[in-house]
Amino acid sequence: MPDISAVKFFGRRKGRTIRKAKTFLLENFLQKISLSAQTVFDRNTLFGIIPDEVHLEIGFGDGGHLAELSAKKQNTGFIGVEVFQNGIANLLTLLTGIKDAQHEIENPTIASKRADNVRIFPEDARLLFPHIPDSFIDKIYLLFPDPWPKNRHAERRFVNPDNLKEMARILKKGGILQIATDHKVYKKHVLHTMHDCKDFIWTAQKIADFDRPPQDWVETKYQRKAVREGRKPVFFEYKRI
Ligand SMILES: C[S@@+](CC[C@H](N)C(=O)[O-])C[C@H]1O[C@@H](n2cnc3c(N)ncnc32)[C@H](O)[C@@H]1O
């Protein structure tokens, strides 16, 4: 992996104390499905299945979206990327169904068929990009990225020319980049930045299209929180040219 100190991460890596069962999953199961510097990015060997498509979710949060989508689309391989330990642990719980610390004593080895089409990169997505071959990915989900609304923090926004260059490289032609946000500043930022990026076209027919989620949409935790708190999410779909 590239030098970790060369990439500065500004978000949270840890939240509340992680419970015993989740700590057990982080220590004993994560390594079975996580990607590392040794991983060979071969579609035929990366997952426990040979996938029809490979999708990448950047910043999967509590893992709810990734767990639900990977259960619905069992022929698709999913790479989930997240730095927040509590979120990673939660995804492992959703994939294995293990909620009870007693499991550790009763079942020292965990084998989850549910995780056959899921792989996790438990670090900053920018450290993963250089390892993914050109045109490897069919779809990228960037759902409710941290908005960093203050002008002086604008450089921290994930939608930026450097990351777009990498996302365009790893997406196959015709591949989809899906972005959602509930923040007015980020909405404008996406519109401007994507307008200047010549590798993608916006699939919307009319401006109001971003008010509706695309087909087969699975709600995320942040989306529900935004709606509860009276904010209106918007949805963008861009196609790799
Ligand atoms: C606002 S949350 C949204 C979570 C989830 N997508 C949802 O909609 O519920 C943004 C998430 O992106 C993660 N994140 C931010 N920058 C990241 C990066 N460079 N690489 C991987 N994850 C990142 C954060 O840790 C956080 O969990």
The ligand as a Tripos MOL2 file, in Angstrom:
@<TRIPOS>MOLECULE
LIG
   27    29     1     0     0
SMALL
NO_CHARGES

@<TRIPOS>ATOM
      1 C1        -21.2720   11.0720    6.3640 C.3       1 LIG1
      2 S1        -20.7180    9.4170    6.4420 S.3       1 LIG1
      3 C2        -21.8370    8.5550    5.3360 C.3       1 LIG1
      4 C3        -21.8650    7.0850    5.5930 C.3       1 LIG1
      5 C4        -22.7630    6.2440    4.6680 C.3       1 LIG1
      6 N1        -22.3210    6.3360    3.2790 N.3       1 LIG1
      7 C5        -24.1960    6.6360    4.7860 C.2       1 LIG1
      8 O1        -24.7250    7.2600    3.8370 O.co2     1 LIG1
      9 O2        -24.8270    6.3080    5.8180 O.co2     1 LIG1
     10 C6        -19.2190    9.4650    5.4870 C.3       1 LIG1
     11 C7        -18.3580    8.2510    5.7180 C.3       1 LIG1
     12 O3        -17.2610    8.2600    4.8210 O.3       1 LIG1
     13 C8        -16.1040    7.7890    5.4950 C.3       1 LIG1
     14 N2        -14.9380    8.3480    4.7970 N.ar      1 LIG1
     15 C9        -14.6110    9.6430    4.6760 C.ar      1 LIG1
     16 N3        -13.4830    9.7940    3.9490 N.ar      1 LIG1
     17 C10       -13.1050    8.5360    3.5910 C.ar      1 LIG1
     18 C11       -11.9970    8.0340    2.8460 C.ar      1 LIG1
     19 N4        -11.0810    8.8480    2.3310 N.pl3     1 LIG1
     20 N5        -11.8990    6.7070    2.6750 N.ar      1 LIG1
     21 C12       -12.8330    5.8660    3.2160 C.ar      1 LIG1
     22 N6        -13.8960    6.2910    3.9360 N.ar      1 LIG1
     23 C13       -14.0250    7.6050    4.1260 C.ar      1 LIG1
     24 C14       -16.2750    8.3010    6.9160 C.3       1 LIG1
     25 O4        -15.5160    7.5490    7.8510 O.3       1 LIG1
     26 C15       -17.7730    8.1680    7.1300 C.3       1 LIG1
     27 O5        -18.1240    6.9390    7.7040 O.3       1 LIG1
@<TRIPOS>BOND
     1     1     2 1
     2     2     3 1
     3     2    10 1
     4     3     4 1
     5     4     5 1
     6     5     6 1
     7     5     7 1
     8     7     8 2
     9     7     9 1
    10    10    11 1
    11    11    12 1
    12    11    26 1
    13    12    13 1
    14    13    14 1
    15    13    24 1
    16    14    15 ar
    17    14    23 ar
    18    15    16 ar
    19    16    17 ar
    20    17    18 ar
    21    17    23 ar
    22    18    19 1
    23    18    20 ar
    24    20    21 ar
    25    21    22 ar
    26    22    23 ar
    27    24    25 1
    28    24    26 1
    29    26    27 1
@<TRIPOS>SUBSTRUCTURE
     1 LIG1         1 GROUP 0 **** ****
